[in-house]
Amino acid sequence: MKKATIIGTLLLATLTFSCKKDECKECHYDKDGGEVELGEKCGDDIGILEADGYTENGVTYTVHCGEDH
């Protein structure tokens, strides 16, 4: 019984942390007083967009992802 409980707990923890890695958020950038939607981005794409920004016609815009922005 202990063995099954331990295995179940480890499996649940693994799945929980795996899901957070591929967490998805809505992303946008601000342009001319409005928001331009980039759609839903997941996992590493979120960090890359927020770090590097979004470039359009030689202009790089700051990207915001998630509801806290």
DALIN-V376116 format. One record per helix or strand of 2 or more residues. SS is the DSSP state (hx for helix, st for strand). FROM is the first residue (numbers start at 0). LEN is the number of residues. If there is no record, write none. Layout:
ss=SS from=FROM len=LEN
ss=SS from=FROM len=LEN
This chain:
ss=hx from=1 len=20
ss=st from=23 len=8
ss=st from=33 len=9
ss=hx from=43 len=9
ss=st from=53 len=3
ss=st from=58 len=3
ss=st from=62 len=3
